[in-house]
Amino acid sequence: MTKTFRMDEAQPRLLDETGQGIVGAPLDRPEGPKKVSGRAAYAADGLPENAAHGVLVRATIAQGRVTKIDESSVSDVSGLLGVFHGPKMTRNPAQGMAGEAPVQPGDEVHYHGQPIALVVAESFEAARDAAQRLAVSYDADTDVITDPSRSETHEQDDPETAGDFEAAFAASEVTLDRTYTTPPHAAAAMEPHAAVAEWEGDAVTLRGALQMLRFNKKELADSLGIDPDKVRILSPYIGGGFGSKLGIGPEAVAAALAARELGRPVRVVMTRQTVFDSVLRRTETSQRLRLGADKDGTLRALSHDDRVSNIRDEGFAEPVSQASQFLYGAEGLSFTQTLARICRTPAGSVRAPGEAVGMLALEQAMDELAEELGMCPVELRLKNLPDKNPMTDQPFSATRLADCLREGAEQFGWGERKPMGERREGDWYVGMGMASAARSNMLIKSAARVRLTGDGAVVETDMTDIGTGSYAILGQITAEMLGLPIAQVEVRLGDTSFPGASGSGGSFGASSAGSATFLAAKAIRETLAERMGCSLSELTLQNGIARGGNREVPLSQLVDGELVEEASVESGSTADSHFSAGFGAHFAEVAVHAYTGEVRVRRMLGVMAMGRILNEKTARSQALGGMIWGIGSALTEKLTHDPRTGHLATRDLANYHVPAHADVPGDLKVVFLEERDDMANPIQTKGIGELGISGAGAAILNAVRNACGARVYDMPATPDRVITAMDAAGF
Amino acid sequence: MREFDYTRAETLSGAADQLGEDASVIAGGTNLLDLMKIQVMTPSRLVDITRIDGLSDICEDGEGLRIGALVTNSELAADPRVRDGWPLLSRAILAGASAQIRNKATTGGNLLQRTRCPYFYDTAMPCNKRNPGEGCSAKQGDGRMLAIFGTSEHCLAAHPSDMAVALAALKAEVEIRSAEGDARRIPIGELHKLPGDRPDIETVLAPDEIITAVYLPAPQADTKQVYKKVRDRASYAFALVSVGVAVAMDDDRIASVSCAIGGVAPKPWTDPELEKALVGQAPSDEVFGQAADKALTQARCQSDTEFKKPLLRRTLIAALREATGLAVSAPGVETARIPA
């Protein structure tokens, strides 16, 4: 029976006492060699015999109705098997943790690029040919609003407040009122969205590229109108997700519908253009920051108002001011969000929704305030760190932000920073900038099963690995708890027939699935202690040997057959009594060409405290990746829509500019400060993946300002915007 | 991708014989195959010229070089003679695309690559280059990468090549052969046509003509050559603006200058007035800026491309500063490196 554990109080730090010494070690990912040698089977690999190929057809109007899909227009395509459309086709991927079907718009079109049909043929080439040539007639609406600044349907929340912002702002000796904008972003995962559906009777098996199987199973069942028990999803390897594969996607639903109809397996792989057109984007934002402070740098007022957008009938609104609500304390705090309804590719979670863009604005505003005050930006932040969440009065579960700021300044050589514009090398200005990092932390209900056989263990959970290291860390936790060499532990993931976990998202996967694995292994330890005839505290497990009660017994003698335990974890009252978040500090040095406005990041340092580190190597890779996304959001990334039709102009990786190697400095460094978060979960960890991006871009943009005077209010800071801002600053 | 016939040509005349309105030459295919996949180009026949002898060599031609049309971008950029005598060409090639693409892309194909205007690539949007008479979606559309020189009301697309800009600054010539075997040589500046009312016709090549070689004239002694490309990220992005210059100094004055501009026109853009304004002058930011202003009198921008005027002015100044020795480059910030 599954043991469910609620996180109601701090737990003993068992992983600090166990003897194997593998948790935290910088272990290589066990699946790494398979991935780099092409032997890891991703969703579209390992095609069943007799599989047919489907390609999605996009709508080419921004809003209206499909009046006719003329199948005769492609009847000359050899090997054509069918054109599928109808009421079960989904408009876009489900939002994360939706657990139900995404919008199924029937013949309605809600955005340019919406999948409206699936063409299936014997070959991919034939299907793509037909998908491109299929004649579709529309009844198109006129005066469609695709620009959020022109939207007439604004939904505005009541301000979230603490204290009296207006009064505190009015009473402040120094005030700042700035508006920053960020463009829409794409997750831009390397693996395009793909699915292979195969029916056996009334049950379907789907190989997919999906991050949250426990929810995806329900979403697929609901989309198809079948019982969730009739759905099995396999997603053992995922070529990057970044939020774009949280929910069931149109490729999966369409593949299942066509496979049922045709009575044979159907594979649907989105083309890169379709990924851009129809997978959830990050909203563009417009953010107004108002800060008030006394001359000594004490923050008195902080307000962060934002406007985001989404398509009709989507509940998601980017939580832009999430970090602004707890990072700094002030007498008066106020946060308002406006959601504009527009006809564009729907918006959803992309790489640290909220903090990734909100902290670009907040941490630039803090830099501007420091400048107004004539204060060191590090000192300004140190002066305003609260000891509890200023909006909720919850104490922080664990925070070492002050240490991160001080340690980062020391290690980076912050003391060498020159006044604005005073460091020049040839035709390049050079400057330094910094920013705080913060990302709220969560525990999501998760289950896992651990089997201990005599000389090895197996972990089974429907947790996924989106390239982050789930296989490694779940193996390490199990090896640590059961005293096994890591090679003796096998981790099986990505199968809905295993116990349901959180999935990968919101940086909560390691903590949530890791805690469930830990608890299952802990239950096995209890049985082992009984069999050893010793108390749990006396039991030591190391390298396959159990010790306790003056006995030393190999596990293989202690376990006859196998010991199986399943455990489940969910958040409890510590989530109310305490506020948990990861914190850090980013430092950046940039060179800006004095004439052309090109920005080159020369070095970056992130100092972070994010609870217990389960694997020093995969954690570091995550943090580095996050910082690289920070470079993208500061300098290069922007989805561009046609201002008239809302169609996407940047539909491939040549035109949507994620940072290239040459954009990333060789001197990119992460330092972890030791920390345990006792209130977060039973293994004292925090989320890692998204903290790296949070604030990183602002450190770069603050360095640009220090280098050459340019303060760019509309991200990304491309050369044209930098030269305009340099001109404005008199450089 | 539509179905098509594929022919592997053994000889030039054999290849030219098979060309016609509905056929396309394929060499590296780095642009053509992408365009075929999205059905922007739908040739019914591909004529593969990569097995034809005599098109894959770089050989000395007097004091200059003859570069076969099939020489890959990687080979050309790495050729010691090119790096020594025409470093501008090496630098421009390495500033473009990615290593994988440069390994496949050819000299002739690079010149004939199509624009990257997003509307040309989206068959749901009207485009006069794809379908003459259909209209130009780029007008008042998203236009960051569009041209500001040489455009017409029918087309605003820019030519994306870096290599072609260097060849224009180096005053290269293009050798062309027809099905009849006639060969002709034209200055690189005459290869591409401005769009006028037929933006679908991009070069002076007749349907049965093939580019067979590019000729580099003898390098001028003591020129300093610079290729400066400004783009939205440090690598693998097309130029917002690029400048190729070769400058010779006579004591402290500019003796001669040859300059071409990329990312701003349907062809590598040259302007004699720009060069005239520089020759005989002592180098200074002011002189460079005045020369840039001469070229910019021809610019026609829409709101999205307005930035190209100040950016081009500044990039010209920056490139000329490097070419005349006014600028000291900072170590660690230049990303382009010529492989050893």
Chai-1 contact restraints between the chains, C-beta under 6 A:
chainA,res_idxA,chainB,res_idxB,connection_type,confidence,min_distance_angstrom,max_distance_angstrom,comment,restraint_id
A,T60,B,A124,contact,1.0,0.0,6.0,A-B,restraint_1
A,E125,B,M1,contact,1.0,0.0,6.0,A-B,restraint_2
A,D129,B,R2,contact,1.0,0.0,6.0,A-B,restraint_3
A,Q132,B,Q39,contact,1.0,0.0,6.0,A-B,restraint_4
A,E425,B,A330,contact,1.0,0.0,6.0,A-B,restraint_5
A,G426,B,A327,contact,1.0,0.0,6.0,A-B,restraint_6
A,G426,B,V328,contact,1.0,0.0,6.0,A-B,restraint_7
A,G426,B,S329,contact,1.0,0.0,6.0,A-B,restraint_8
A,G426,B,A330,contact,1.0,0.0,6.0,A-B,restraint_9
A,D427,B,A327,contact,1.0,0.0,6.0,A-B,restraint_10
A,W428,B,A330,contact,1.0,0.0,6.0,A-B,restraint_11
A,W428,B,V333,contact,1.0,0.0,6.0,A-B,restraint_12
A,A591,B,V333,contact,1.0,0.0,6.0,A-B,restraint_13
A,Y595,B,R314,contact,1.0,0.0,6.0,A-B,restraint_14
A,Y595,B,I317,contact,1.0,0.0,6.0,A-B,restraint_15
A,Y595,B,A318,contact,1.0,0.0,6.0,A-B,restraint_16
A,T596,B,V230,contact,1.0,0.0,6.0,A-B,restraint_17
A,T596,B,R314,contact,1.0,0.0,6.0,A-B,restraint_18
A,T596,B,T315,contact,1.0,0.0,6.0,A-B,restraint_19
A,T596,B,A318,contact,1.0,0.0,6.0,A-B,restraint_20
A,E598,B,V230,contact,1.0,0.0,6.0,A-B,restraint_21
A,R600,B,V333,contact,1.0,0.0,6.0,A-B,restraint_22
A,T636,B,D232,contact,1.0,0.0,6.0,A-B,restraint_23
A,T636,B,R233,contact,1.0,0.0,6.0,A-B,restraint_24
A,T640,B,D142,contact,1.0,0.0,6.0,A-B,restraint_25
A,D642,B,G141,contact,1.0,0.0,6.0,A-B,restraint_26
A,D642,B,D142,contact,1.0,0.0,6.0,A-B,restraint_27
A,A649,B,P118,contact,1.0,0.0,6.0,A-B,restraint_28
A,A649,B,D142,contact,1.0,0.0,6.0,A-B,restraint_29
A,H657,B,D232,contact,1.0,0.0,6.0,A-B,restraint_30
A,H657,B,R233,contact,1.0,0.0,6.0,A-B,restraint_31
A,A660,B,R233,contact,1.0,0.0,6.0,A-B,restraint_32
A,A660,B,S235,contact,1.0,0.0,6.0,A-B,restraint_33
A,A660,B,Y236,contact,1.0,0.0,6.0,A-B,restraint_34
A,A662,B,A234,contact,1.0,0.0,6.0,A-B,restraint_35
A,A662,B,S235,contact,1.0,0.0,6.0,A-B,restraint_36
A,A662,B,T335,contact,1.0,0.0,6.0,A-B,restraint_37
A,D663,B,R233,contact,1.0,0.0,6.0,A-B,restraint_38
A,D663,B,A234,contact,1.0,0.0,6.0,A-B,restraint_39
A,T718,B,D232,contact,1.0,0.0,6.0,A-B,restraint_40
A,P719,B,V230,contact,1.0,0.0,6.0,A-B,restraint_41
A,D720,B,F307,contact,1.0,0.0,6.0,A-B,restraint_42
A,D720,B,L311,contact,1.0,0.0,6.0,A-B,restraint_43
